[in-house]
Amino acid sequence: MVNSVKQINNYYADKLSVEDCLAFLNDYSKKADGFIIYGCMQTGVRIKDILEKNNFKILGFLDDYWKEDVYVGYKVFHSANEAAETYINPCFTISSHLGNRQKIMIDKLKKGYNKDVEVLDKDVLFYINHGKSLDRNDGVILNKVDFIITNCCTLKCRDCCTLTPYVSKENRAHISFESVKNDVLALSKASDGVINFDIIGGEPLLFPKLEELIRFVHGLPNIYQIMVDTNGTIVPKQSLLNAMRECEVIVHITDYGEVSFAKEKVLKAFNDAGIIVSMRSASLFSWYDFGKIEERAEGEQYRWDNCNSRDCITMYKGRLHLCARDPRYVENGLYCADDTESVDLTVTDEEKLRFMMKKVIDRKNALTGCRFCGGAIDIINDGTQGCQLTK
């Protein structure tokens, strides 16, 4: 018998049915004030949808970096202290999929409430919704995959996490549509599910067949939520807006200041089309300083263990990587791709591909790329977030 949030977090994956989880949460929700979702943006919206679907009371969102007071119809608390002043006994669920960032967020909650708080693992909610456990011991289920579909971009951000401005001239192009489709299909066949599938670049709105790609991904039964990240410089065409709305795509706009010159028009286009969209200023949320691309003598395991981008699983040109920078290091010749560190999606044997994928995503040791990276540990907070290169 489950009688606490801590127990359901620990046991849902291998001991509880969906009905057991729902029964506990229905009873629990009568005792708690309700649920507060920590973190706006894409995953927060998915959590909201599941809570609403099961008639659980939502008190609002908590987000330290969100400027507005309302998000997708709910109040936004801008700090744990503000939430504590309003609700004594809420249950939080954290939208971030990054383990280190989750710890930071829980520490903020403890300080705001001056005590331990109830935090429901969001994976419990995804289990209720999809009937599959996100625990990695139970099959191959990926919380989030970033898919780089183009190396073309309208901006040249110095601290781009995918290193797009540093791509060589011969590789500064769109990935072929057939290659893109093949990668998605291989990912779908080899995994039990992908909860969040984030289409990125470069600038993905430059990709000439983005509409077709979205419809193709939407047709796959085990990719649950499509997301698109854009930089506020390109107003989408109506046909793309239609596809995004019909496929329930969630969009995030990063506001880089003056260089995101079309951001208000872009935001209006998505809102007018009925698409869930959020926009954040690059100067207000955490940009990590990865340091210069240079080989470091030691400390790679420490950087790996403490990196806030450690779980940024990234798909690019036929391989699935554990880090967004790893494919760039390989492409730029710093080292060769290693099947113990990334997955070759061109393998035709599905069982072999599945085995390789599980082995890689369960990896505990630092990557070769950690030797060339400072790790997403220190935050850029000097106002240069989104700084543009001039050459």
C-alpha positions in Angstrom: 0.0 0.0 0.0 1.4 3.4 -1.0 1.0 6.1 1.5 3.4 8.9 0.6 4.7 10.8 -2.4 8.2 9.5 -1.7 6.9 5.9 -1.9 5.2 6.4 -5.2 8.3 8.1 -6.6 10.4 5.1 -5.6 8.0 2.2 -6.5 5.8 3.3 -9.4 8.3 1.9 -12.0 8.2 -1.7 -11.0 5.6 -2.3 -8.3 2.5 -0.2 -9.1 0.0 -0.2 -11.9 -1.4 2.9 -13.5 -4.6 2.3 -11.5 -2.6 2.2 -8.2 -0.9 5.5 -9.0 -4.2 7.2 -9.9 -5.8 5.9 -6.8 -3.1 7.3 -4.5 -3.0 10.6 -6.3 -6.8 11.0 -6.2 -6.7 10.5 -2.4 -3.6 12.6 -1.9 -4.9 15.5 -4.0 -7.8 15.8 -1.4 -5.3 16.5 1.4 -2.8 18.7 -0.4 -3.6 22.3 -1.6 -2.9 21.2 -5.1 0.0 21.0 -7.6 2.5 23.6 -8.5 4.5 23.0 -11.7 8.1 24.1 -11.3 9.3 25.3 -14.7 7.3 26.9 -17.5 8.0 26.0 -21.2 7.5 22.8 -23.0 7.6 20.0 -20.4 5.7 22.1 -17.9 2.9 22.3 -20.4 2.9 18.5 -20.8 2.7 18.1 -17.0 -0.2 20.6 -17.0 -2.1 18.6 -19.6 -1.8 15.4 -17.7 -2.9 17.0 -14.4 -5.9 18.6 -16.1 -6.8 15.3 -17.9 -7.0 13.6 -14.5 -8.8 16.4 -12.8 -6.0 17.2 -10.3 -6.0 20.8 -9.0 -3.3 23.0 -10.5 -2.3 26.0 -8.4 0.0 27.5 -11.0 3.6 27.5 -12.2 6.8 28.4 -10.4 9.6 29.9 -12.5 12.5 32.0 -11.3 13.1 33.4 -14.8 9.6 34.0 -16.1 8.7 37.6 -16.6 4.9 37.4 -17.0 2.4 36.7 -14.2 0.4 34.2 -16.2 1.4 31.2 -18.3 -1.1 29.1 -20.4 -3.9 30.4 -18.2 -2.3 29.8 -14.8 -0.7 32.1 -12.2 3.1 32.2 -12.2 5.0 32.4 -8.9 8.4 34.0 -9.4 10.1 32.4 -6.4 9.6 29.7 -3.9 9.2 32.4 -1.2 6.2 33.8 -3.2 4.6 30.4 -3.5 5.2 29.8 0.3 3.4 33.0 1.1 0.3 31.8 -0.8 0.1 28.0 -0.2 1.3 26.1 2.9 0.9 22.5 1.7 1.3 22.2 -2.1 2.8 19.4 -4.0 5.5 20.4 -6.6 6.4 18.6 -9.8 9.7 19.7 -11.5 9.7 20.0 -15.3 13.5 19.8 -15.8 14.8 16.5 -17.0 18.4 17.3 -16.0 19.4 15.6 -12.7 21.7 18.3 -11.4 19.2 21.1 -12.2 16.5 19.2 -10.4 18.7 19.2 -7.2 19.2 23.0 -7.5 15.4 23.5 -7.9 14.6 21.3 -4.9 17.1 23.2 -2.8 15.4 26.5 -3.7 12.0 25.0 -2.6 13.5 23.9 0.7 14.9 27.4 1.3 11.7 29.1 0.3 9.5 26.9 2.6 12.2 26.5 5.2 11.5 22.8 5.3 11.3 19.7 3.1 8.5 19.9 0.5 6.5 17.3 -1.3 7.9 16.8 -4.9 6.1 14.3 -7.2 8.4 12.9 -9.8 7.0 14.0 -13.2 7.8 10.6 -14.5 5.0 9.2 -12.4 2.6 11.5 -14.4 4.1 10.4 -17.7 3.7 6.7 -16.6 0.0 7.4 -15.8 -0.4 9.0 -19.2 1.5 6.6 -21.4 1.3 3.4 -19.4 5.1 3.0 -19.7 7.7 3.6 -17.0 10.5 6.1 -17.7 12.8 4.3 -15.3 15.7 3.3 -17.5 15.6 -0.2 -16.0 12.3 -0.7 -17.8 13.1 -0.7 -21.5 14.5 2.2 -23.5 12.5 5.3 -22.8 14.0 8.7 -23.4 12.8 11.8 -21.6 14.0 14.2 -24.2 15.9 14.1 -27.5 17.2 17.2 -29.2 17.3 16.7 -33.0 19.7 19.0 -35.0 18.2 19.2 -38.5 20.2 22.1 -39.9 23.5 23.9 -39.5 22.1 27.1 -41.0 21.2 29.9 -38.7 20.2 33.6 -38.8 22.4 34.4 -35.7 25.9 33.7 -34.6 25.7 33.2 -30.9 29.2 33.1 -29.4 28.1 30.7 -26.6 25.8 28.5 -28.7 25.4 25.2 -26.9 25.3 23.3 -30.2 28.4 25.2 -31.5 26.6 26.1 -34.7 28.7 29.2 -35.5 31.8 27.0 -35.4 30.6 24.5 -38.0 33.0 24.3 -41.0 31.8 26.0 -44.2 31.4 22.6 -46.0 29.0 21.4 -43.3 27.0 24.7 -43.0 23.9 23.3 -44.7 20.5 21.6 -44.0 20.6 17.8 -43.3 18.9 16.0 -46.2 15.3 15.2 -45.6 15.8 11.4 -46.3 18.6 11.3 -43.7 16.4 13.1 -41.2 13.5 10.8 -41.7 15.8 7.7 -41.5 17.2 8.9 -38.1 13.8 9.5 -36.6 12.5 6.2 -37.8 15.5 4.3 -36.4 15.1 6.2 -33.0 11.4 5.2 -33.0 12.0 1.5 -33.8 14.8 1.1 -31.2 13.1 2.9 -28.3 10.0 2.2 -26.3 9.2 5.9 -26.3 10.4 9.5 -26.5 8.5 11.8 -24.3 9.8 15.2 -25.6 11.2 15.4 -29.1 12.8 18.9 -29.6 13.6 20.0 -33.1 16.5 22.4 -33.1 19.3 23.8 -35.2 20.8 26.1 -36.2 17.5 27.8 -36.8 14.9 25.0 -37.6 12.5 27.4 -39.2 15.0 27.7 -42.1 14.6 23.9 -42.8 12.7 23.7 -46.1 10.7 20.6 -45.2 10.0 21.3 -41.6 6.2 20.9 -42.1 6.7 17.5 -43.7 9.1 16.5 -40.9 6.6 17.5 -38.2 3.8 15.5 -39.8 6.1 12.5 -40.2 7.2 12.5 -36.5 3.6 13.1 -35.4 2.6 9.9 -37.2 5.0 7.7 -35.1 3.1 6.2 -32.1 5.9 6.4 -29.5 7.1 10.0 -29.9 4.7 11.8 -27.7 5.4 15.6 -27.8 7.1 17.5 -30.6 8.8 20.8 -29.7 10.5 23.5 -31.8 13.0 26.1 -30.7 13.4 29.3 -32.6 15.2 32.6 -32.3 12.6 35.2 -33.1 13.9 36.2 -36.6 11.7 34.2 -38.9 7.9 34.5 -39.2 6.5 31.1 -40.0 4.4 30.5 -43.1 0.7 29.6 -42.7 1.1 26.0 -43.9 3.8 25.4 -41.2 1.5 27.0 -38.6 -1.3 24.7 -39.7 0.9 21.6 -39.3 2.2 22.7 -35.9 -1.3 23.3 -34.6 -2.7 20.0 -36.0 0.3 18.1 -34.6 0.1 19.9 -31.2 3.6 21.2 -31.4 4.9 23.4 -28.6 7.2 26.3 -29.6 9.8 28.2 -27.6 11.2 31.5 -28.7 14.5 32.7 -27.3 14.7 36.4 -27.2 18.2 37.5 -27.9 17.4 41.2 -27.7 17.7 43.4 -30.7 19.0 40.7 -33.0 15.7 38.8 -32.5 14.2 41.6 -34.6 10.9 39.8 -35.5 10.2 38.2 -32.1 6.9 40.1 -31.6 5.6 39.2 -35.0 6.7 35.6 -34.5 5.0 35.4 -31.1 1.8 36.8 -32.5 1.8 34.4 -35.5 2.0 31.4 -33.2 -0.6 32.8 -30.7 -3.0 33.7 -33.5 -2.6 30.1 -34.9 -3.6 28.6 -31.5 -0.2 27.1 -30.9 1.3 26.9 -27.4 4.3 29.2 -27.4 6.6 30.7 -24.8 9.2 33.4 -25.1 12.1 34.0 -22.8 14.9 36.6 -22.7 18.3 35.1 -23.1 19.6 37.5 -20.4 17.2 36.2 -17.8 17.7 32.4 -17.8 20.8 30.3 -17.2 23.4 30.2 -19.9 26.2 27.9 -19.0 29.8 28.8 -19.7 31.4 25.7 -21.4 34.8 27.4 -21.6 37.1 27.3 -24.6 37.3 24.3 -26.8 40.7 23.1 -25.7 42.1 19.9 -24.2 42.2 19.9 -20.4 44.8 17.9 -18.5 42.4 16.4 -15.9 39.0 16.7 -14.2 36.8 15.3 -16.9 34.9 12.9 -14.6 34.1 15.8 -12.2 32.9 17.9 -15.1 30.7 15.0 -16.3 29.2 14.3 -12.9 28.4 18.0 -12.3 27.4 19.0 -15.8 23.9 20.4 -16.2 23.8 19.4 -19.8 24.8 15.8 -19.2 21.4 14.4 -20.2 21.0 16.5 -23.3 20.6 13.5 -25.7 21.2 14.9 -29.2 20.5 13.2 -32.6 22.7 14.4 -35.5 23.6 12.9 -38.9 22.9 9.2 -38.1 24.1 9.1 -34.5 22.6 9.6 -31.0 24.9 11.5 -28.7 24.7 12.0 -24.9 25.8 15.7 -25.3 24.9 18.4 -27.8 28.6 19.3 -28.2 29.9 15.8 -28.8 28.8 15.6 -32.5 30.5 18.9 -33.2 33.8 17.7 -31.6 33.7 14.6 -33.8 32.8 16.5 -36.9 35.6 19.0 -36.3 38.1 16.1 -36.0 39.0 16.3 -32.3 38.4 12.6 -32.1 36.4 9.8 -33.8 32.9 8.6 -32.9 32.9 5.8 -30.3 30.1 3.3 -30.2 30.4 3.2 -26.4 29.7 7.0 -26.2 27.1 7.5 -29.0 24.8 5.2 -31.0 25.1 4.5 -34.7 21.5 4.8 -35.9 22.3 3.2 -39.3 22.6 -0.3 -37.7 19.8 -2.3 -39.3 19.5 -5.0 -36.7 16.8 -3.5 -34.4 17.6 -5.7 -31.4 21.3 -4.8 -31.7 20.5 -1.1 -32.0 18.2 -1.3 -29.0 21.0 -2.9 -27.0 23.5 -0.3 -28.0 21.1 2.5 -27.2 20.4 1.2 -23.7 24.1 0.7 -23.0 25.0 4.2 -24.1 22.2 6.1 -22.2 23.0 4.2 -19.0 26.7 5.3 -19.3 28.2 6.6 -16.0 31.7 7.5 -17.2 32.8 10.8 -18.7 32.9 11.2 -22.5 36.0 11.8 -24.5 34.5 15.2 -25.3 34.6 16.1 -21.6 38.4 16.6 -22.1 37.7 19.5 -24.4 34.8 21.1 -22.5 34.5 23.1 -19.2 31.1 21.5 -18.5 27.8 23.2 -18.0 28.6 24.1 -14.4 29.3 27.9 -14.2 26.6 30.3 -15.4 27.2 33.3 -17.6 25.7 36.2 -15.7 27.6 39.2 -17.0 25.0 40.3 -19.5 26.7 38.7 -22.5 24.2 35.8 -22.9 23.5 35.6 -26.6 26.5 37.7 -27.6 27.0 37.6 -31.3 30.2 36.9 -33.2 31.2 39.5 -35.7 33.3 37.2 -38.0 
